[in-house]
Amino acid sequence: MKIYENRTFAQLNVGDEAKLTRLCTVDDLYAFASASGDHNPLHLAAYDGDGDGQPEAVAPALWPAGLVAAVLGNVLPGAGTQTRRADLSFHIPVLAGDELTAFVSVAEKRDDGDLICTAEVRRVGDNALVLSGTVQVTPPAQHMEFDSIEVPGLVVQRHRHFDALLEKARPLDPMPTAVVAPEDGNSLSGALLGHANSIITPILVGDPDKIKAAAAEIDADISDLEIVEAQGHGLAAHRAVDLVVEGKAQTLMKGYLHTDELLHAVLRRENGLRTGRRLSHVFVMDVPGMPRPIMVTDAAVNIAPDLETKADIVQNAIHLALSIGIETPKVGVLSAVETVNPHMPSSVDAALLSKMAERGQITGGLVDGPLAMDNAVDLKAARTKGITSEVAGSADILVAPNIEAGNMVAKQLTFISHAEAAGIVVGAGAPIILTSRSDDDASRLASCAVAALHAYANKGKLYG
């Protein structure tokens, strides 16, 4: 079907006009900054231009001017148009979130074959004048009719979902957090980052000399932080759990020790943090281009979970999703196929978990499976396969059949799709922040925020 048709000089008349409407988004401004090299913080919501205490993303003047170019190049005169001169005045700033309409009208047909066009850009809603002026163009030499030209899609690698989590966590009182053996610069810096952003209040548990040496290594001042002496990683883990049991800390954070040592203390029979459910790990992932955060579980704790363990994994993830503000979490239980195959145990487990949720054995969310990865996260793929489900195509939580699959999904999202990942262990009487040496600041800070929100949502009770 024909979509575009241009017009030559002979086909145009004075008074001919056209318009296009476009919403200005923050992502548009990041894409413009990348293409133009203009990294003015005023345009990237990093500068408070009017002094009201709130940074606004103000579009560069050439962004609304680009809408005029879009009308000229796409509609009037259309494909093949070349701009020779522009005389434009800019009247009011454009902010991210404004919807604009660009108007172009032929004002003069010159003897040399050029056109003089008037141009306006107005804000939709109040009709405020954003831009006005004239543009001289050379229209296309020949008439063409053609389908739309496919332009590669752009994904702005911005992590808006983590920004939203931090905004939710910052108004809360900083969460007292027992940091276990922060005895190197890497593990200590993660705790200090959460402290600097008022997300957590670290209580440093371990060898005081090593902790102070780690602080010196990264040139950090820890004089205002409490240090609880515990010689040896095993003793530090047990002392940190004691702080939670005593009510002095509400979260745990892994430092420079093996995860097994920390979890051994968490699961001790006397004064431990057992809840009756298995511990499981959840990645909360901010994937650029996805309209929602994606949670992946379990990629770090349970190697080959049986059905009972998977039920706990699902329930733990639902509880965490509720804590971070997902009202009705949608759980996609992954397999290689979307139909039950008795020779593929993961598909059978997925179907059983779905039925358990229907019968109230798993609560708080919607559970469906088996689902393959594509039809769990992509609505078009789910519809193509003929899957009718409230979860298919819009899953918030992806439940992997085993640790290998979960780890692969999480790492692919991180290193191929450029996701940021916050990781915590749930299922105990306190969330446990697990950070990796390869985590950047955004991931570490988001892990603190997720744990703080979960601890706050479940304050005063044992939870998953």
N, C-alpha and C positions, 0 to 999 in steps of 0.2 A: 504494500500500500504506500502511495506517495505521501511523504511527510513534509519535505521541504521543496520550495519552488522560488527561485530568485527572479529578479526583474532587471532588465537592461534599462539603459537611459531612455530608449524610445518607449518602453512600457510604463514609465513613471510619469506622474503628473503632479504639479504643485498641489499641495493639500493632502496627498497620500500620507497615511500615518500608520504606525504600528506600536505595540507595547509588549513588555514582558514583566512578570512579577517574580520576585525572588526573596526568600527569607535569608537574612544574614545570620550565620551561626558562628560560634567561637571556632569551630573546626575550619570554617572558611577562612578565618583570619590567620590561623596557623598555616594553612596551605598557602595563602598569599604571602606570608612572611617567608616561608621556605622557598617559594618560587622567585620572589623579588629580592630577597636578601635584606629586606627592611625589618629589623628585629626591634624596632621601637617598642619598649615595654608598655607604652600607652595602648598599643593595639593588641596586646596579649594579656590583658587583665592583670598586669604586674605593676601598675603605676596608678596612683590616686590623682588623676588629673584635675579634679575640681575640688579637692580638699574635704570631701564629705566623709572620709574614712573608709570608703568602699571603692576598691579599684574596679574600673569599668573597662570592658573591651571595646575600644573605639575604633571603628573601621578606618583604615587609611583612605584619604580622599579618592585615590585611584580605584578603590573597590566599587563605589557607586558609579564612577566613570566607566568601569568595566561593564556595568549593566547596559550602558548606552552602546558600547561596542558590541555587546551580545545581540541587541536589537538590529544594529546595522549589519552584522555578519550573518545572522541567522534568518532574519525576516525581511527587513527593508533597508537597502535593496536585496540583501541576502548574500549567498555564497559567491565569493569572488570580489567582494567589496574591499577597497583599500582606503584607509583614512589618510588624508593629506594634511589636515590642520584641525585643531580643536581650540575653541575659546570658551572655557567653562568657568563658572563661578560656583563656589561651594558655600552653602548658606547655614546649615546646621549639621552637627556631627551625627553620624550613624552609629548606633550601638548594636552589639550582638543581641539578637532577638527581634530587631526591627524587620518588618516586611516592607519591601520597597517595590514600586512600579516605575519602570523606565519608559518614557514616551519619546518617540522620534517622529518628526513630520517634515516632509519635503517643502522647503520654503522657496527655493530658486533652482532653476535649471540653467546652468551657465553655458555659454557658447563653446567653451573648451571641452564640454562633455562631463564636467564635474557637477556635483549637486551641493547645495548649501541646505543643511538640515538643522532645524531647531531641535533641542534636546532638553528634556526635563526628567528629573527623578523626584518622586514624591513618596512620602511615608504613608503606607496603608493605614487606615483608621482615622487619623486626623488630617490627612491630605497635606501635611506640612511639606514645604518646598525644600528639598535637600540640595539639588543641583540644577543649574540652568545654563544655557549657552547655545553655541552653534558649532557644527562640525562640517567640514568640507570633505567630501568623499568622492572617489572615482567608482562608479557602479560597475558591475560585471560586464564584460564585453559580449558574453553570449548567455542565452537563456538556458537554464538547466532545471531538471526535475530529478530528485533523488531521495532515497531513503535516508534516515538519520545516520550520521557517521558515529561509529562506536568509539567512545573515548575510554581509555583504561580507567577503572575506578581507583580512587585514592582513599587510603585509610590513614587518618591522622593518628600517630602513635601517642595519644594522650590518654591518661588514665583517670577519667572522670569519676569512675565508680569508687576508686580509692579516695579521691578528693571528697566525695560525699560521705564515706565512712569516717574520715578524719573530722569532717564538720559535725558529725553526730557525736563523736567521742570527745571533742575538745571542751564542750560545756560541762562535762561530767567532772567530778572531783578526780584528781589523778589517782590511779589505782595502785595501792601498795603492792609491789611485785618483788618476790624473792628471786634474785638473780643468782643462779647456782654456778659458782666457780668462774666468775668473769675475769680470768687470770691471763688473758691476752688482749691485745688492743682491739682485735676484731669483735670479740664477744662483748667487751665492755662498751665499745662505741655504739652498739645497737641499743643497749639499755640507756645510755646517755642521750641518744637521739629521742627516744620516747619520753625521757625526762624533760629535755629541752622544749618539747612540744606540749608539755603538760598533760600527756596521756597516762604516764605511769610515774610512780615514785619508787625508784629502785632501792631495795635493801640488798646490799652486796654481801654474799655469803661465800666464804672461802678463806684462803690464806691472805691475810692483810698485806704482807710484803709483796706477794705476787700481784695482788690487785693494784697496789700503789705503783708497782713497776709497770703494769699495763697502762695505767693512767699517764705515767711519764712518757711512755712510748708514743702515745697519741696526743701528748701535750694537753691533757684534760685536768680540770680542777674538780676533785671529788670530795673536797673538804666538807661540803654540806650534806653528804650522803652517809647513811649509817652502814658500817661494816660489821658483820657478825662473823667472828672468827670460827673457822672450821678447817682443820688440817686434813687434807686428803679429799678426793672427789666424792668418795662414798659417804663420808661424814658430812660433807657440805650438802649433798642431796638430802640426807635425812634431816639435817638441821633446817633446811629450807621448807621441807614438808611440815616440820614442827611449827614453823612460823604461820603456815596456813591453818593448821589444826588449832593453833592458839588464837586465831583471828587477827594476827598482826600483818598478814599478807593475804591477798585475795587471788593472786595469780602467781604462776611460776614461770621463770624464763631460763632456758638452757644456756649455759655459758660454755667454757672450754672443758667439756667432759663428754663422754660417750652417752648417747641417748639411753642405752640400756641401764646405765648406772642411775640415771635420774628416774626412769620409770620403775626400777626395782624399789626405790624408796617410796614412790607414789603408791605402789601396790602392796606395801607391807601390811601384814594382817592387823597389827596393833597400831592404832592411831594413824592409819594411812588415809588415802583419799579414794578408797573403793566406793562405788555406787551401786554395784549389782549389774552393771553393764560393762562390756568390753571397752577398753580404750581404742580409739581410732584417730587417725590423722585426717585433717581436712585442709585442702588448699582452697582458699578463696582467691579467685583469679580475675584480674581486670584485663580483658582481652580487647585491644583496640578494634573498634568497629562493631563490637557486640553491644546490643542495647541493654544488657544486664550483666552483673557479675556472674561468673560460672564457678561452681564449687566442684572440686574433684576429690573423691574419697574411695578407697584408702590407698595412699601411695607411699606410705612410710612405716606403718606399724604392723599390720596383719598381712602375713605373707600369702597364705592360701586359705582365706576364711571359708568356714562352712556356712550352711544356711542360717544357723542360730547367730553366728558372729555377724553375718551380713545384715541381719535384722537390726542388731545393735548399731552397726555402722550407719545404716539408713536413719535410724531414730536419732543418733547423735548429730548427724548432719542436718536433720530437720530442726532440731533444737537450736543449733547454731544459726541456721538461716533465719529463724524467727527472731533471734537476738539481734541480728544486724539489720532487721527491718523488712525482710521478705515476708509478706503477710500470709500467703498460702504457698509454701515452697513446693515446686514441682520436681519430682525425683525421677530421673531416667535411669533405669538399671540396664547397664550395657552388656551386650553380647555381640557376636559377629553378625547376627541375623535378627530380624524382628518377628520371627515365628519360633514356636517351641520345637526344638529338635532333641529327641531323647538321647542322641549320641553327643550332644553338646551340653554338658552339665551347667554351664553358665546361663544358657537359655531357660533351662528348667528352674534354676534358682530364681531367676528374674521373674518368671511367671508366678512362682510361689510367693515371692515378696509382694508382688502386686496384689495377689489374693489376700495375703495377710493384712495389708493395708485396708482392703475392702471390709474385712471382718473386724477391724478395730484393734488388731495386734500391733500395728504401727500407726501412730497418730500424729496429727498436726500438719500433714501435707498430703499431696496427691502422689501416688507411686504407680509407675507403669513400666512394664518390661515383658519380654526382652525388647530392647531397642538397639539398633546399630547406631554408631556415632553420628552418621549423617542425619538420620531421621529423629535423633534426640534433640539436635540443636538447630536444625534447619526446617522451617515450616514447609517450604516448597518440596524438599526431599520427602517429608512425611506424607504430603498430599500425593506426590507422584507414586509412592508405594501404597496408597489407598488406606493409610492408617488413620483411624478415627480415634482421637484421644485428646484429653485436655493437657497432657504432658508432651506428647510428640511434637517436636519442632520448637518447643519453648521451655525445655528443661532448665531449671536453676541448678540442680545437683546432678552430677554424673557419678554413678556408682560403678566402679570398675570390678571385674570378676576376680582379680588378684592384684598383688602388689606390682608385678611387672607391668601389667596393662595400665594401672593407675599412674605409675611413674612415667611411663612412655607418654601418656596423654598430657600429663602436667608439663613434662620437659618439652614436648612438641609445641604446646601452647606458649611456653616461655621463650624458646629459642628460635622458633619458626614464625609464630604469630606475634612475637614481641610483647607477650603478656607480662604483667607483674603479678607475683604470687605471694600472698600472706599465708603462713602455715601455722596451725596450732593443733595440739592434741586435745581431744574432748573425750568425755565419758568418765572423767574423774571428778572429784569434788572441787576442782579448780581448773580453769583452762591453763594449758602449758604452751608457752610460746617457744617454737622451735625455729631457730634461724640457722642459715647455712653460711659458710664462708663466702659463697658466690653471690649471696643476696646483696642487692644494692640498698641504698638508704630508703627508697620508696617502699620496698618489700618489708624491710625491718619495721618501719614506722607503721605500715598497714597491719602487720602482725600484732603489734602492740594495740592498735585501735580495735581490731577484731576481738582480741582477748579481753580488753577492757569492756567492750559492749556486751560480750557474753557474760562476763563476771557480774556486771551491773544488772543485766536482765534477770539473773538467777541469784541475786544476792540473798544470803541467809538460808540457802537450801542446797542440797547436793543435786548436781545436774550433770547433763551429758554434753 
